[in-house]
Amino acid sequence: MIVSDKTVVYLLGDSITQGLGSKKVNFAGELAHLLGDAYEIVNLAYTGTTIDYALKLLDEGKIVPRERESVCVILYGNVDAQIRPSHTGKLFPHLPKRFQGGGMLMPRPFYSHSWLKRAGQQIDNVARKLLVFLIKAVDGTEQWVSLESFSKQYDILLDRLLKMRVNPIACSCVYIDGKLFPDTPTEYIAFNDEIQSLAKKSNIPFIDMWSMFKTEVGENGWERTYNKDHFHPNGIGYQLMADKIAAAVKSQERLHLATAKNEV
């Protein structure tokens, strides 16, 4: 067991949690600022990963029991539930290699400030849309993790964390644009309901990121809180996420301090 005078906050998730681009802009920095020096943020998120990656991290000992109870913020489901063009049909193996990488058929999240680079990126984005249309028309769609499989693995993750005295905070999928990601919003709603149900079963906090962002988009449009892909949050969106997570972490801390005091 590791001895530390700080409360460790682990972050588990995909590119929304790890961040995009070379600078990996995410909510971790703002979260650290809001929580202060008494907390240590450990970001274990990795782009393109699904719930099974979180279990792999546990198997590898990336999250360990500590003398002070720690916290684990879980943001899985966004990659797991998404409806994508099929990778196993006739067309995908024949695509240029650059389009076969993870996320390379998704809308671009942002564009260069250079007009020349931006023009090339806009052409690239049109090519992505065309390829997605053709693949879906010929080979259909796929989902990387079914709701049933996701639920089983998420439940195992919560159970293992709690047995290690690591307090989970479950987060929903973010709000997403159905025009750019057809059929995905329906899946996100189903996954969010399951995450909330599992959180209630394990008596842990649940943060509804979907509703928060849906309200923001309804009131202020996509551009205020999202990048161009209407999937990855921008700086303001990440601030909103950090606010919600920091409040939940501090609430957890107060609850456990009160519980410990009553047990004395």
C-alpha positions as CSV (number, residue, x, y, z in Angstrom):
1,M,0.0,0.0,0.0
2,I,1.4,3.4,-1.0
3,V,1.5,6.1,1.6
4,S,0.8,9.7,0.4
5,D,-0.4,12.9,2.0
6,K,-2.5,13.7,-1.1
7,T,-5.8,12.4,-2.4
8,V,-5.1,10.8,-5.8
9,V,-7.7,11.3,-8.5
10,Y,-7.3,8.8,-11.3
11,L,-8.9,9.7,-14.7
12,L,-10.0,6.8,-17.0
13,G,-11.3,7.4,-20.5
14,D,-10.6,8.0,-24.2
15,S,-9.6,11.0,-26.2
16,I,-12.1,13.2,-24.4
17,T,-10.2,12.7,-21.2
18,Q,-6.7,12.3,-22.6
19,G,-7.1,15.4,-24.9
20,L,-6.6,16.1,-28.6
21,G,-3.6,17.1,-30.7
22,S,0.1,17.5,-29.6
23,K,-0.8,19.7,-26.6
24,K,-3.4,17.2,-25.3
25,V,-5.8,19.9,-24.2
26,N,-8.3,18.4,-21.7
27,F,-10.0,19.1,-18.3
28,A,-7.2,17.7,-16.1
29,G,-5.3,21.0,-15.7
30,E,-8.5,22.9,-14.8
31,L,-9.5,20.1,-12.4
32,A,-6.1,20.2,-10.7
33,H,-6.6,24.0,-10.3
34,L,-10.1,23.6,-8.8
35,L,-9.1,20.9,-6.4
36,G,-5.8,22.5,-5.2
37,D,-2.6,21.1,-3.8
38,A,-4.2,18.5,-1.5
39,Y,-5.0,16.4,-4.6
40,E,-2.9,14.7,-7.3
41,I,-4.3,14.1,-10.7
42,V,-3.2,10.9,-12.5
43,N,-4.5,10.8,-16.1
44,L,-4.6,7.3,-17.4
45,A,-6.9,7.9,-20.3
46,Y,-5.8,6.9,-23.9
47,T,-7.4,7.9,-27.1
48,G,-9.7,5.4,-28.9
49,T,-9.9,3.0,-25.9
50,T,-13.0,1.2,-24.6
51,I,-14.0,-0.1,-21.2
52,D,-11.7,-3.2,-21.5
53,Y,-8.7,-0.9,-21.4
54,A,-9.7,0.2,-17.9
55,L,-9.6,-3.4,-16.7
56,K,-6.3,-3.8,-18.4
57,L,-4.9,-0.9,-16.4
58,L,-6.0,-2.6,-13.2
59,D,-4.4,-5.8,-14.3
60,E,-1.1,-3.9,-14.9
61,G,-1.2,-2.3,-11.5
62,K,-1.6,1.3,-12.8
63,I,-4.2,1.9,-10.1
64,V,-3.0,0.8,-6.6
65,P,-4.4,0.8,-3.1
66,R,-3.2,3.8,-1.0
67,E,-3.3,4.7,2.7
68,R,-5.6,7.6,1.9
69,E,-8.7,6.6,0.0
70,S,-8.4,7.8,-3.6
71,V,-10.9,8.6,-6.4
72,C,-11.3,7.3,-9.9
73,V,-13.3,9.4,-12.5
74,I,-14.6,7.1,-15.2
75,L,-15.5,8.5,-18.7
76,Y,-16.1,5.5,-20.8
77,G,-18.9,4.8,-23.3
78,N,-18.2,7.5,-25.8
79,V,-16.0,5.3,-28.0
80,D,-17.7,2.0,-27.0
81,A,-21.2,3.0,-28.0
82,Q,-20.5,5.0,-31.2
83,I,-22.0,3.8,-34.4
84,R,-19.3,3.6,-37.1
85,P,-18.9,2.5,-40.7
86,S,-18.0,-1.2,-40.8
87,H,-14.3,-2.1,-40.6
88,T,-14.9,-5.7,-41.5
89,G,-16.7,-5.4,-44.8
90,K,-15.5,-5.3,-48.4
91,L,-14.5,-1.6,-48.7
92,F,-12.5,-0.7,-45.5
93,P,-9.4,-2.9,-46.2
94,H,-9.0,-1.1,-49.6
95,L,-9.0,2.4,-48.2
96,P,-5.8,4.4,-48.2
97,K,-3.8,3.5,-45.0
98,R,-4.2,7.0,-43.6
99,F,-8.0,6.5,-43.4
100,Q,-7.7,3.1,-41.6
101,G,-6.3,4.6,-38.4
102,G,-8.5,5.1,-35.3
103,G,-10.8,8.0,-35.7
104,M,-9.6,8.9,-39.2
105,L,-13.1,8.6,-40.7
106,M,-14.6,10.8,-38.1
107,P,-15.2,14.6,-38.7
108,R,-12.1,16.7,-38.0
109,P,-12.3,18.3,-34.6
110,F,-10.4,21.5,-35.6
111,Y,-8.6,23.2,-38.5
112,S,-5.3,25.0,-38.9
113,H,-5.1,28.8,-38.7
114,S,-3.1,28.7,-42.0
115,W,-5.5,29.1,-44.9
116,L,-3.5,26.7,-47.1
117,K,-3.4,23.9,-44.5
118,R,-7.0,24.6,-43.6
119,A,-8.1,24.2,-47.3
120,G,-6.4,20.9,-47.4
121,Q,-8.0,19.8,-44.2
122,Q,-11.4,20.8,-45.5
123,I,-10.9,18.7,-48.6
124,D,-9.8,15.8,-46.3
125,N,-13.0,16.2,-44.3
126,V,-15.2,16.0,-47.4
127,A,-13.3,12.8,-48.4
128,R,-14.0,11.3,-45.0
129,K,-17.7,12.0,-45.3
130,L,-17.8,10.5,-48.8
131,L,-15.9,7.3,-47.6
132,V,-18.2,6.9,-44.6
133,F,-21.3,7.2,-46.9
134,L,-19.9,4.6,-49.3
135,I,-18.9,2.1,-46.6
136,K,-22.3,2.4,-44.8
137,A,-24.1,2.0,-48.1
138,V,-22.1,-1.2,-49.0
139,D,-21.1,-2.8,-45.7
140,G,-23.3,-1.2,-43.0
141,T,-22.2,-0.1,-39.6
142,E,-20.7,-1.5,-36.4
143,Q,-20.4,-0.8,-32.7
144,W,-17.2,-1.7,-31.0
145,V,-18.7,-2.7,-27.6
146,S,-22.3,-3.9,-27.2
147,L,-24.4,-2.5,-24.3
148,E,-24.5,-6.0,-22.7
149,S,-20.7,-6.4,-22.8
150,F,-20.1,-2.8,-21.7
151,S,-22.4,-3.3,-18.7
152,K,-20.7,-6.4,-17.5
153,Q,-17.2,-4.9,-17.8
154,Y,-18.2,-1.6,-16.2
155,D,-19.8,-3.5,-13.2
156,I,-16.6,-5.5,-12.8
157,L,-14.5,-2.3,-12.9
158,L,-16.6,-0.7,-10.2
159,D,-16.4,-3.7,-8.0
160,R,-12.6,-4.0,-8.3
161,L,-12.1,-0.3,-7.6
162,L,-14.3,-0.4,-4.5
163,K,-12.5,-3.4,-3.1
164,M,-9.2,-1.4,-3.5
165,R,-10.7,1.5,-1.5
166,V,-10.7,3.6,-4.7
167,N,-13.9,5.6,-4.9
168,P,-15.4,5.7,-8.4
169,I,-17.3,8.6,-9.9
170,A,-19.2,7.5,-13.0
171,C,-19.8,9.9,-15.9
172,S,-22.2,9.7,-18.7
173,C,-21.3,9.9,-22.4
174,V,-21.1,13.5,-23.7
175,Y,-23.8,15.0,-25.9
176,I,-23.1,14.4,-29.6
177,D,-24.4,15.7,-32.9
178,G,-26.7,13.2,-34.6
179,K,-26.3,15.0,-37.9
180,L,-22.5,14.2,-37.9
181,F,-22.9,10.9,-36.0
182,P,-26.1,9.3,-37.2
183,D,-27.7,6.7,-34.9
184,T,-25.1,7.4,-32.1
185,P,-27.2,9.7,-29.9
186,T,-29.8,6.9,-29.4
187,E,-27.0,4.5,-28.3
188,Y,-25.5,7.1,-26.0
189,I,-28.8,7.5,-24.2
190,A,-29.0,3.7,-23.7
191,F,-25.4,3.5,-22.4
192,N,-26.0,6.6,-20.2
193,D,-29.1,4.9,-18.6
194,E,-27.0,1.8,-17.9
195,I,-24.1,3.7,-16.4
196,Q,-26.5,5.6,-14.1
197,S,-28.1,2.3,-13.1
198,L,-24.8,0.7,-12.3
199,A,-23.7,3.8,-10.3
200,K,-26.9,3.6,-8.3
201,K,-26.4,-0.1,-7.7
202,S,-22.9,0.5,-6.4
203,N,-24.0,3.7,-4.4
204,I,-21.5,5.9,-6.2
205,P,-21.8,9.4,-7.7
206,F,-23.1,9.8,-11.3
207,I,-22.3,12.9,-13.4
208,D,-24.7,13.6,-16.3
209,M,-22.4,15.2,-18.9
210,W,-25.0,14.5,-21.6
211,S,-27.7,16.7,-20.1
212,M,-25.2,19.4,-19.2
213,F,-23.9,19.7,-22.7
214,K,-27.3,19.3,-24.3
215,T,-28.6,22.3,-22.3
216,E,-25.5,24.3,-23.3
217,V,-25.9,23.5,-27.0
218,G,-29.6,24.3,-26.8
219,E,-29.0,27.7,-25.3
220,N,-25.7,28.7,-27.0
221,G,-25.1,26.5,-30.0
222,W,-22.3,24.0,-30.6
223,E,-19.4,26.4,-31.1
224,R,-19.4,27.7,-27.5
225,T,-18.5,24.3,-25.9
226,Y,-17.5,22.0,-28.7
227,N,-14.8,21.6,-31.4
228,K,-15.8,21.4,-35.0
229,D,-16.7,17.7,-34.8
230,H,-19.4,18.4,-32.2
231,F,-18.1,15.5,-30.2
232,H,-14.9,16.6,-28.5
233,P,-15.4,19.6,-26.0
234,N,-13.3,22.7,-26.5
235,G,-11.7,24.8,-23.7
236,I,-15.0,26.1,-22.3
237,G,-16.5,22.7,-22.5
238,Y,-13.6,21.2,-20.5
239,Q,-14.0,23.9,-17.9
240,L,-17.7,22.9,-17.4
241,M,-16.6,19.2,-17.1
242,A,-13.9,20.1,-14.6
243,D,-16.4,22.1,-12.5
244,K,-18.8,19.1,-12.3
245,I,-16.0,16.6,-11.5
246,A,-14.4,18.8,-8.9
247,A,-17.7,19.3,-7.1
248,A,-18.2,15.5,-7.1
249,V,-14.7,14.8,-5.9
250,K,-15.0,17.2,-3.0
251,S,-18.4,15.9,-2.1
252,Q,-17.0,12.4,-2.0
253,E,-14.2,13.6,0.3
254,R,-16.6,15.2,2.7
255,L,-18.7,12.1,2.8
256,H,-15.8,9.8,3.6
257,L,-14.5,12.2,6.3
258,A,-17.9,12.3,7.9
259,T,-18.1,8.5,7.8
260,A,-14.7,8.1,9.3
261,K,-15.5,10.5,12.1
262,N,-18.7,8.6,12.9
263,E,-16.8,5.3,13.0
264,V,-14.3,6.6,15.6
